[in-house]
């Protein structure tokens, strides 16, 4: 089978398109395996759709299904446009809802599903956390030291609240974010919906304006903002390679 490997600001994905809709958890685990497969944080499968440009199936590297992935949405939009599956301005269906995306060379803008604040009152280990849904659930805590990210604490909170776990540092102009992701079960170099959740909490608390630069652990620059509908998310996407793999 022919697949593409994409990287979107540190998140990497295996992407392909097909006419056949079926369960692909085992395939995701095989293709995403770092030693015995292509190696990726997730698998994205594009399928035809009668109303939208296409729909997707998204699997984490452990084979679990995810409703949404911000960086994945930008990677698959670039793949769809590059393979003439969609125009440069497109709409596609995810389990979280309809995503609008626009491709301009290597830069891709994605409009995420409208954010939801689920809980502002969580206190764990003396720290204040918000739980938000930006396509998938996220816990967000603001810290003065972004270098101190307790992975064991994050893992415990991930299972207790069934959410990804983020810490962020805000200085009024920029936002720095680190994320522990469900499905990968470790810190990743970037998480689009996690950055969106951190940005939205900061925006709701009037710590930032309606547009900001965000820096994940990968060190890349992402541009997040809000419009009349939802959160916008823009950054560079890289097609790493295209290959054939036996399955």
Legacy VTK file of the C-alpha trace (Angstrom):
# vtk DataFile Version 3.0
C-alpha trace
ASCII
DATASET POLYDATA
POINTS 247 float
0.000 0.000 0.000
1.126 3.558 -0.743
1.268 5.984 2.194
2.629 9.452 2.921
4.508 10.545 6.021
3.691 14.077 7.213
5.018 16.281 9.989
3.079 19.210 11.396
5.206 21.079 13.930
6.537 17.962 15.586
3.407 15.808 15.329
3.917 13.168 12.645
1.302 11.170 10.773
0.900 8.391 8.245
-1.735 9.415 5.675
-3.477 7.620 2.815
-6.844 7.700 1.013
-9.198 4.895 0.041
-12.809 4.172 -0.929
-13.160 1.468 1.712
-14.455 2.386 5.174
-13.544 -0.129 7.870
-11.929 -0.507 11.270
-8.155 0.032 11.097
-6.868 -0.076 14.684
-4.390 -2.887 14.036
-3.169 -1.216 10.854
-2.617 2.007 12.819
-0.508 0.220 15.410
1.592 -1.436 12.709
2.139 1.658 10.555
2.801 3.972 13.513
5.334 1.654 15.162
8.660 3.490 15.391
10.840 0.422 14.814
8.751 -1.941 12.683
6.552 0.465 10.741
6.701 3.928 9.224
6.639 5.561 12.659
4.105 8.226 13.613
1.906 9.694 16.338
-1.212 8.811 14.362
-2.816 7.368 11.232
-5.154 9.457 9.047
-7.362 7.818 6.415
-9.287 9.994 3.933
-12.591 8.721 2.544
-15.104 10.151 0.034
-18.146 11.961 1.402
-21.356 12.993 -0.358
-21.679 16.435 1.283
-18.116 17.474 2.204
-14.829 17.278 0.327
-13.981 14.127 2.298
-14.202 12.585 5.744
-11.423 11.154 7.839
-10.677 8.304 10.164
-8.086 9.196 12.817
-6.221 6.664 14.948
-3.631 7.270 17.646
-0.450 5.212 17.534
-1.914 2.746 20.061
-4.842 2.026 17.727
-7.409 4.055 19.661
-9.775 6.342 17.761
-9.584 10.119 18.320
-12.386 12.526 17.479
-10.048 15.309 16.421
-6.396 16.308 16.046
-5.434 19.893 15.283
-2.060 19.227 13.661
-3.544 16.193 11.942
-6.260 18.371 10.408
-3.617 20.559 8.803
-1.552 17.595 7.591
-4.523 15.867 5.990
-5.682 19.121 4.361
-2.283 19.481 2.704
-2.396 15.821 1.612
-5.925 16.216 0.208
-5.016 19.309 -1.815
-1.712 17.810 -3.043
-3.535 14.690 -4.242
-6.401 16.617 -5.915
-8.929 15.263 -3.429
-10.056 18.755 -2.392
-9.613 22.417 -3.428
-7.312 24.718 -1.482
-10.287 25.842 0.615
-12.026 22.737 1.916
-14.437 21.266 4.420
-14.107 17.770 5.812
-15.870 15.678 8.403
-14.340 14.394 11.636
-15.948 12.709 14.633
-15.770 16.101 16.386
-17.615 17.869 13.550
-16.883 19.702 10.303
-13.425 21.258 9.888
-12.692 24.165 7.541
-9.133 24.353 6.209
-7.169 26.405 3.710
-3.860 25.444 2.070
-1.371 28.046 0.858
1.821 26.265 -0.224
3.338 24.784 2.958
1.198 26.886 5.315
-2.165 25.460 6.320
-4.910 27.171 8.312
-7.496 25.058 10.063
-10.645 26.188 11.862
-11.173 23.866 14.796
-14.550 22.854 16.170
-16.027 25.472 18.574
-14.338 25.208 21.999
-16.216 24.219 25.143
-15.226 24.967 28.755
-16.123 21.853 30.755
-14.792 22.712 34.226
-12.905 25.692 35.695
-12.699 24.425 39.272
-10.302 21.463 39.184
-7.504 21.566 41.778
-4.908 18.786 41.779
-1.619 18.788 43.700
-2.201 22.401 44.669
-2.539 23.477 41.024
-5.512 25.040 39.263
-6.660 23.229 36.120
-9.335 23.963 33.534
-10.880 21.176 31.486
-11.785 22.228 27.947
-12.888 20.496 24.745
-11.273 21.778 21.539
-12.233 18.672 19.562
-10.917 16.357 22.282
-10.726 17.010 26.051
-7.732 18.812 27.560
-6.609 19.802 31.037
-4.764 23.140 31.145
-2.569 24.568 33.924
-0.591 27.822 33.719
2.912 27.711 35.171
5.823 30.093 35.695
8.357 27.400 34.757
7.568 25.588 31.504
10.715 23.459 31.906
9.173 21.559 34.831
6.637 19.120 33.394
5.911 16.170 35.679
5.137 13.311 33.266
3.995 10.959 36.032
1.555 13.578 37.321
0.340 14.149 33.774
-0.180 10.419 33.276
-2.228 10.147 36.476
-4.399 13.127 35.517
-4.834 11.781 31.978
-6.473 8.623 33.333
-8.392 10.333 36.148
-10.026 12.872 33.811
-9.736 10.971 30.491
-8.083 14.023 28.942
-4.836 15.204 27.428
-2.745 17.207 29.904
-1.090 20.562 29.155
1.037 23.086 30.978
1.532 26.548 29.508
3.462 29.756 30.164
1.900 33.067 29.115
3.793 36.345 28.831
1.080 38.413 27.142
2.502 38.159 23.641
3.492 34.512 23.350
2.312 31.183 24.685
4.573 28.206 25.348
2.921 24.822 25.682
3.849 21.242 26.593
1.377 18.375 26.188
0.951 14.792 27.367
-1.263 13.059 24.783
-3.742 10.236 25.165
-3.146 7.418 22.716
0.548 8.232 22.470
0.753 8.017 26.300
3.697 10.365 26.542
4.680 13.955 25.897
4.659 14.858 22.204
6.534 17.609 20.408
3.281 19.418 19.617
-0.483 19.055 19.960
-2.766 21.352 18.002
-5.921 20.954 20.077
-3.778 21.233 23.225
-2.315 24.553 22.081
-5.842 25.666 21.200
-7.107 24.754 24.685
-4.263 26.684 26.347
-4.834 29.671 24.097
-8.582 29.661 24.747
-8.153 29.586 28.526
-5.675 32.479 28.304
-8.097 34.371 26.037
-11.034 33.779 28.380
-8.972 35.039 31.334
-7.911 38.140 29.342
-4.245 37.157 29.492
-3.861 37.409 25.705
-5.584 39.129 22.789
-7.539 37.472 19.982
-4.385 36.442 18.073
-1.104 35.082 19.387
2.025 33.113 18.512
2.294 29.734 20.214
5.458 27.672 20.664
5.206 23.931 21.373
8.104 21.770 22.513
9.230 21.356 18.880
10.174 25.056 18.859
8.075 25.792 15.772
5.822 28.844 15.569
2.056 28.395 15.353
-0.471 31.183 14.926
-3.721 30.909 16.865
-6.665 33.282 16.941
-10.415 33.509 17.348
-12.987 34.562 14.767
-16.775 34.823 14.924
-17.098 31.034 14.785
-14.217 29.332 16.539
-10.435 29.043 17.014
-8.165 29.377 13.990
-4.896 27.474 13.856
-2.175 28.172 11.268
1.293 26.751 10.736
3.675 24.990 8.396
3.169 21.407 7.236
5.914 19.186 5.786
5.471 16.173 3.522
8.399 14.055 4.687
8.150 11.239 2.138
5.855 8.930 0.176
6.517 5.182 0.236
5.049 1.759 -0.355
4.740 -0.687 2.523
3.643 -4.321 2.586
0.679 -5.097 4.824
LINES 1 248
247 0 1 2 3 4 5 6 7 8 9 10 11 12 13 14 15 16 17 18 19 20 21 22 23 24 25 26 27 28 29 30 31 32 33 34 35 36 37 38 39 40 41 42 43 44 45 46 47 48 49 50 51 52 53 54 55 56 57 58 59 60 61 62 63 64 65 66 67 68 69 70 71 72 73 74 75 76 77 78 79 80 81 82 83 84 85 86 87 88 89 90 91 92 93 94 95 96 97 98 99 100 101 102 103 104 105 106 107 108 109 110 111 112 113 114 115 116 117 118 119 120 121 122 123 124 125 126 127 128 129 130 131 132 133 134 135 136 137 138 139 140 141 142 143 144 145 146 147 148 149 150 151 152 153 154 155 156 157 158 159 160 161 162 163 164 165 166 167 168 169 170 171 172 173 174 175 176 177 178 179 180 181 182 183 184 185 186 187 188 189 190 191 192 193 194 195 196 197 198 199 200 201 202 203 204 205 206 207 208 209 210 211 212 213 214 215 216 217 218 219 220 221 222 223 224 225 226 227 228 229 230 231 232 233 234 235 236 237 238 239 240 241 242 243 244 245 246
